[in-house]
Amino acid sequence: MNSKSFFSKTLVFFTFIFYFFFFQITNSQNSNHDSDNFNPQERRFIDITIIDEIVNSIKIRSKNHLMKLLNETDSTYMLYYYSKRSNNSIIGAAQLQIIDRKLDFLAKILFIDCEEVEIEEFPSCNTSNNKKPEFDYFPRIRLLIPNSIKFNDQKEIIPHNEIGFNKEFVSDKTLFEFITENIISFSVRLNTDNFNILEKQSFFNKVILFTEKESTPLIYKGLSNYFYDRIVFSEVDKNQTNLCEKFNVTKFPTVLVLQNNFFRKESPIVHKYEGMIFIKDLKEFIEKFAYKEKHYMVRLEEIKDIRNPINFLNKIDYDDFFEKNKNEKKIVYFHEDDHDYNDEFSVPEDIKAFIDVSSYI
């Protein structure tokens, strides 16, 4: 090999090494909140379309879109406010892509393009009051945590709780920690006493994790969010020997599903999970025994009816009402209207109270 050829190959090799490490350089961050953690001098190596490649993501179009999602689901969500012109937004998106598939069935990222949405609907997009207009104030990061109680006293859905980003630096590691440290558990710890109460509850099937860990595993937390109000999640510590013996559990972790028997007085049917503890496989196993729709969504429709529980029939819609509801359970109160009008004031209070109470049963 002549020296010229050797020199050329050596140059190609070191050029490759240079660019490899050049593109692996991560952003250094110097302050405590949101986009301030990024270095504004970082050069742009990646295009913002990287967002389209993130699987566990949803692009939020409007406030209504966001609220519908939050009202109908119980996942943990990261709100990622960004601008396509922001280098920091692109760098942050690259960090999120690294942890993307680690978030399967644990959490989702909600991307909000501040150049596309209404500022009035998303105040976190507003940078007009900032004193340094040249500074890159994106991305802005928040976490939304679902509530264990879905309705307030006014029978309205309670929105998720919001948490600001609380890590010193932004990286794939700190972003993953920020999300997973805040995922709550909808699982109940069981002992001999409260197990009897759970077993008698015949509406939902139950998932039981027999475990030797003191805290709820992350996978189980995430699935308890994903399946919230479709199946009951619970845990049994290995020290609860009576329950372990009852289900012949000798290995930890073990996952069982108790499927309600068709005949309610008989014991539930026990299904043992035989696969590896991978979140995707465990999700598919549990899916077979969970309701397809969240129960509170059914209750929400009932609550809407409760808010105006009394409908009045006239001669025109009388027959249609009975034909439409012939397979439904409805309360019909027939009364003689001496004043020639039909409204709520003409319905006796005891009938109104009966209708109201019956609507909750």
C-alpha positions as CSV (number, residue, x, y, z in Angstrom):
1,M,0.0,0.0,0.0
2,N,1.5,3.3,-1.0
3,S,1.7,6.3,1.4
4,K,-0.9,8.3,-0.5
5,S,-3.5,5.5,-0.3
6,F,-2.7,5.0,3.4
7,F,-3.1,8.7,4.1
8,S,-6.4,8.9,2.3
9,K,-7.9,5.9,4.2
10,T,-6.6,7.3,7.5
11,L,-8.2,10.7,6.7
12,V,-11.5,9.0,6.0
13,F,-11.3,7.0,9.2
14,F,-10.6,10.0,11.4
15,T,-13.2,12.1,9.6
16,F,-15.8,9.4,10.4
17,I,-14.8,9.3,14.0
18,F,-15.0,13.1,14.2
19,Y,-18.5,13.3,12.9
20,F,-19.6,10.3,15.0
21,F,-18.7,12.0,18.2
22,F,-19.7,15.4,16.9
23,F,-23.3,14.2,16.4
24,Q,-23.3,12.4,19.8
25,I,-22.7,15.7,21.7
26,T,-25.6,16.3,24.0
27,N,-26.7,19.7,25.1
28,S,-25.3,21.2,28.2
29,Q,-27.9,22.9,30.4
30,N,-27.3,25.7,32.9
31,S,-30.5,26.6,34.8
32,N,-33.5,25.1,36.5
33,H,-36.7,25.4,34.5
34,D,-38.0,24.2,31.1
35,S,-36.1,25.6,28.1
36,D,-33.5,27.4,30.3
37,N,-31.9,24.0,30.8
38,F,-30.8,23.9,27.1
39,N,-27.7,25.6,25.7
40,P,-29.1,28.3,23.2
41,Q,-25.8,28.1,21.3
42,E,-26.3,24.4,20.4
43,R,-26.3,23.9,16.7
44,R,-29.3,22.3,14.9
45,F,-28.4,18.8,13.7
46,I,-32.0,17.3,13.7
47,D,-35.2,18.5,12.0
48,I,-38.3,19.1,14.1
49,T,-40.1,16.4,12.0
50,I,-38.4,14.0,14.5
51,I,-41.6,14.5,16.5
52,D,-43.5,12.5,13.8
53,E,-41.4,9.5,14.5
54,I,-42.2,9.3,18.2
55,V,-44.8,6.5,18.8
56,N,-46.0,7.5,22.2
57,S,-47.2,10.9,21.2
58,I,-50.3,12.9,20.4
59,K,-50.3,16.3,18.6
60,I,-52.8,18.5,20.4
61,R,-54.8,20.8,18.1
62,S,-57.0,22.7,20.5
63,K,-58.0,23.1,24.1
64,N,-61.2,21.0,23.4
65,H,-59.0,18.3,21.9
66,L,-56.8,18.3,25.1
67,M,-59.8,18.3,27.5
68,K,-61.6,15.5,25.7
69,L,-58.4,13.4,25.9
70,L,-58.0,14.1,29.7
71,N,-61.6,13.5,30.4
72,E,-61.8,10.1,28.7
73,T,-58.4,8.6,29.6
74,D,-56.3,8.0,32.7
75,S,-52.7,8.0,31.4
76,T,-49.9,10.1,32.6
77,Y,-49.1,12.8,30.0
78,M,-46.1,15.0,29.4
79,L,-47.1,18.4,27.9
80,Y,-44.4,19.5,25.5
81,Y,-44.9,23.1,24.3
82,Y,-42.6,23.8,21.4
83,S,-41.8,26.0,18.5
84,K,-40.5,24.8,15.1
85,R,-38.0,27.6,15.1
86,S,-36.6,26.6,18.5
87,N,-33.3,24.8,18.6
88,N,-34.0,23.7,22.1
89,S,-37.3,22.2,21.1
90,I,-35.5,20.1,18.5
91,I,-32.9,19.0,21.0
92,G,-35.6,18.1,23.6
93,A,-37.5,16.1,21.0
94,A,-34.4,14.1,20.2
95,Q,-34.1,13.3,23.9
96,L,-37.8,12.2,24.0
97,Q,-37.2,9.9,21.0
98,I,-34.6,8.0,23.0
99,I,-37.1,7.2,25.7
100,D,-40.1,6.8,23.4
101,R,-40.6,3.0,23.5
102,K,-39.7,2.8,27.2
103,L,-43.0,4.7,27.8
104,D,-45.2,2.0,26.2
105,F,-48.4,1.8,28.3
106,L,-46.8,4.1,30.9
107,A,-47.2,7.6,29.6
108,K,-47.7,9.6,26.4
109,I,-46.2,12.9,25.2
110,L,-48.6,15.6,24.1
111,F,-46.9,17.9,21.6
112,I,-48.3,21.4,21.4
113,D,-47.0,23.5,18.5
114,C,-47.2,27.0,19.8
115,E,-47.2,28.4,16.3
116,E,-50.3,26.4,15.4
117,V,-52.6,26.7,18.5
118,E,-54.4,29.7,19.9
119,I,-52.3,31.5,22.5
120,E,-55.5,32.3,24.5
121,E,-56.2,28.5,24.9
122,F,-52.5,27.7,25.8
123,P,-51.0,30.5,27.9
124,S,-47.8,28.6,28.3
125,C,-47.1,29.3,24.6
126,N,-47.0,33.1,25.3
127,T,-43.6,34.7,25.2
128,S,-44.7,38.3,24.6
129,N,-43.9,39.4,28.2
130,N,-40.3,38.0,28.2
131,K,-37.6,40.6,28.6
132,K,-35.2,38.7,26.3
133,P,-36.9,38.2,23.0
134,E,-33.8,36.8,21.5
135,F,-33.6,34.0,24.0
136,D,-35.0,30.6,23.2
137,Y,-37.8,30.0,25.7
138,F,-38.9,26.6,24.3
139,P,-39.7,23.9,25.1
140,R,-41.9,24.3,28.1
141,I,-42.5,21.0,29.9
142,R,-45.4,20.0,32.2
143,L,-46.7,16.7,33.5
144,L,-50.4,15.8,33.9
145,I,-51.3,13.2,36.5
146,P,-54.7,11.5,36.5
147,N,-57.0,11.8,39.5
148,S,-58.1,8.7,41.4
149,I,-61.5,10.4,42.0
150,K,-63.1,11.2,38.7
151,F,-66.0,13.4,39.8
152,N,-66.4,16.3,42.1
153,D,-69.4,17.2,44.2
154,Q,-71.0,19.0,41.2
155,K,-70.7,15.7,39.2
156,E,-68.1,17.2,37.0
157,I,-65.0,15.3,35.8
158,I,-61.9,16.5,37.8
159,P,-59.1,17.4,35.4
160,H,-55.6,15.9,35.8
161,N,-53.1,17.5,38.3
162,E,-50.3,19.5,36.7
163,I,-46.7,19.3,37.8
164,G,-43.9,21.6,36.5
165,F,-40.5,20.2,35.3
166,N,-38.4,19.8,38.5
167,K,-35.1,18.4,37.3
168,E,-31.8,20.4,37.2
169,F,-30.9,19.3,33.7
170,V,-32.8,18.1,30.6
171,S,-31.7,14.8,29.1
172,D,-33.3,11.5,28.1
173,K,-32.5,10.2,31.6
174,T,-34.0,13.1,33.6
175,L,-37.0,13.3,31.3
176,F,-37.7,9.6,31.9
177,E,-37.2,10.0,35.6
178,F,-39.5,13.0,35.7
179,I,-42.3,11.0,34.1
180,T,-41.9,7.7,35.8
181,E,-41.4,9.1,39.3
182,N,-44.8,10.8,39.1
183,I,-46.8,7.9,37.7
184,I,-49.4,7.1,40.4
185,S,-50.7,3.6,41.3
186,F,-54.4,2.7,41.1
187,S,-53.6,-0.7,42.8
188,V,-54.8,-1.7,46.2
189,R,-52.6,-3.7,48.7
190,L,-54.5,-6.7,49.9
191,N,-54.6,-8.6,53.2
192,T,-56.9,-11.3,54.5
193,D,-59.5,-8.8,55.7
194,N,-59.9,-6.6,52.7
195,F,-59.5,-9.5,50.2
196,N,-62.9,-10.8,51.3
197,I,-64.4,-7.4,50.5
198,L,-62.7,-7.4,47.1
199,E,-63.8,-10.9,46.3
200,K,-67.4,-10.1,46.9
201,Q,-67.3,-7.1,44.5
202,S,-68.9,-8.6,41.4
203,F,-68.8,-5.8,38.9
204,F,-65.2,-5.8,37.8
205,N,-62.8,-8.7,37.3
206,K,-59.6,-8.4,39.4
207,V,-55.9,-8.5,38.6
208,I,-53.7,-9.6,41.5
209,L,-49.9,-9.2,41.6
210,F,-48.2,-11.4,44.2
211,T,-44.9,-9.7,44.9
212,E,-41.9,-9.5,47.2
213,K,-41.3,-5.8,46.5
214,E,-42.3,-3.2,49.0
215,S,-43.3,-0.7,46.4
216,T,-45.5,-1.1,43.3
217,P,-43.5,-2.0,40.2
218,L,-43.5,0.7,37.5
219,I,-45.0,-1.7,34.9
220,Y,-47.9,-2.5,37.2
221,K,-48.4,1.2,38.0
222,G,-48.6,2.1,34.3
223,L,-51.1,-0.7,33.6
224,S,-53.3,0.3,36.5
225,N,-53.6,3.7,34.9
226,Y,-54.2,2.3,31.4
227,F,-56.9,-0.1,32.6
228,Y,-58.4,2.3,35.2
229,D,-62.2,1.7,35.7
230,R,-62.1,-1.3,33.4
231,I,-60.7,-3.9,35.8
232,V,-59.5,-3.7,39.5
233,F,-55.7,-3.9,40.2
234,S,-54.4,-5.2,43.5
235,E,-51.2,-6.6,45.1
236,V,-50.5,-9.2,47.7
237,D,-47.2,-9.2,49.6
238,K,-45.4,-12.6,49.9
239,N,-45.8,-12.3,53.7
240,Q,-49.5,-12.7,53.3
241,T,-49.1,-16.4,53.5
242,N,-52.8,-17.2,53.8
243,L,-53.6,-15.6,50.4
244,C,-50.5,-17.1,48.8
245,E,-51.5,-20.5,49.9
246,K,-55.1,-19.9,48.9
247,F,-54.0,-19.4,45.3
248,N,-51.0,-21.8,45.5
249,V,-48.5,-19.1,44.8
250,T,-44.9,-20.0,45.5
251,K,-43.1,-17.8,42.9
252,F,-42.8,-14.1,42.9
253,P,-43.8,-12.1,40.9
254,T,-47.0,-14.0,39.9
255,V,-50.0,-12.4,38.2
256,L,-53.5,-13.8,38.5
257,V,-56.8,-12.6,37.1
258,L,-60.0,-13.4,39.1
259,Q,-62.8,-13.6,36.6
260,N,-66.3,-13.2,38.0
261,N,-68.3,-16.4,37.8
262,F,-71.6,-16.3,35.9
263,F,-73.2,-17.6,39.0
264,R,-72.4,-14.9,41.5
265,K,-72.5,-17.1,44.6
266,E,-69.7,-19.3,43.2
267,S,-66.0,-18.6,43.5
268,P,-64.4,-16.6,40.7
269,I,-62.5,-18.3,37.9
270,V,-58.7,-18.1,38.4
271,H,-56.5,-17.4,35.3
272,K,-52.7,-17.5,35.8
273,Y,-50.4,-15.4,33.6
274,E,-47.7,-17.7,32.3
275,G,-45.6,-15.3,30.2
276,M,-42.6,-13.2,30.9
277,I,-43.2,-9.9,32.8
278,F,-43.1,-7.7,29.7
279,I,-45.5,-4.8,29.7
280,K,-46.9,-5.5,26.2
281,D,-47.5,-9.2,26.9
282,L,-49.0,-8.5,30.3
283,K,-51.3,-5.8,28.8
284,E,-52.6,-8.3,26.2
285,F,-53.3,-10.9,28.9
286,I,-55.3,-8.4,31.0
287,E,-57.2,-7.0,28.1
288,K,-59.1,-10.2,27.7
289,F,-60.7,-9.8,31.1
290,A,-61.2,-6.0,31.2
291,Y,-64.3,-4.0,30.1
292,K,-64.0,-2.4,26.7
293,E,-65.2,0.9,28.0
294,K,-64.4,2.8,31.2
295,H,-67.2,2.6,33.6
296,Y,-67.1,6.3,34.5
297,M,-67.8,7.1,30.8
298,V,-71.0,5.2,31.1
299,R,-71.7,6.9,34.4
300,L,-71.0,10.3,32.8
301,E,-73.8,9.8,30.3
302,E,-76.1,8.8,33.2
303,I,-75.1,11.9,35.1
304,K,-75.9,14.1,32.2
305,D,-79.4,12.6,32.3
306,I,-79.6,13.1,36.0
307,R,-79.0,16.8,35.7
308,N,-82.3,17.1,33.8
309,P,-84.0,13.8,34.9
310,I,-87.6,14.7,34.0
311,N,-88.8,14.7,30.4
312,F,-92.4,15.6,29.6
313,L,-94.4,13.8,27.0
314,N,-97.1,15.2,24.8
315,K,-99.6,13.5,22.5
316,I,-97.2,13.8,19.6
317,D,-94.1,12.2,21.1
318,Y,-95.9,9.8,23.5
319,D,-95.9,6.7,21.2
320,D,-92.4,7.4,19.9
321,F,-91.1,7.5,23.4
322,F,-92.4,4.1,24.3
323,E,-91.3,2.6,21.0
324,K,-87.8,4.0,21.4
325,N,-87.4,2.8,25.0
326,K,-89.3,-0.5,24.9
327,N,-86.1,-2.3,25.9
328,E,-84.9,0.2,28.4
329,K,-85.8,0.8,32.1
330,K,-87.6,4.1,32.4
331,I,-89.7,5.6,35.1
332,V,-93.0,7.0,33.8
333,Y,-95.3,9.0,36.1
334,F,-98.9,9.5,34.9
335,H,-100.8,12.3,36.5
336,E,-103.8,14.5,35.8
337,D,-102.9,18.1,35.0
338,D,-105.6,20.4,36.5
339,H,-103.8,23.6,35.3
340,D,-103.4,22.5,31.7
341,Y,-99.6,22.6,31.7
342,N,-96.9,20.0,32.1
343,D,-93.7,21.1,33.8
344,E,-91.5,20.2,36.7
345,F,-93.5,22.3,39.2
346,S,-96.5,20.0,38.6
347,V,-94.6,16.9,39.6
348,P,-94.9,16.0,43.4
349,E,-91.7,16.3,45.4
350,D,-91.7,12.7,46.5
351,I,-91.9,11.6,42.8
352,K,-89.0,13.9,41.9
353,A,-87.0,12.5,44.8
354,F,-87.8,8.9,43.8
355,I,-86.6,9.6,40.2
356,D,-83.4,11.3,41.4
357,V,-82.5,8.4,43.7
358,S,-83.4,5.7,41.1
359,S,-81.1,7.4,38.6
360,Y,-78.1,6.5,40.8
361,I,-79.0,2.8,41.2
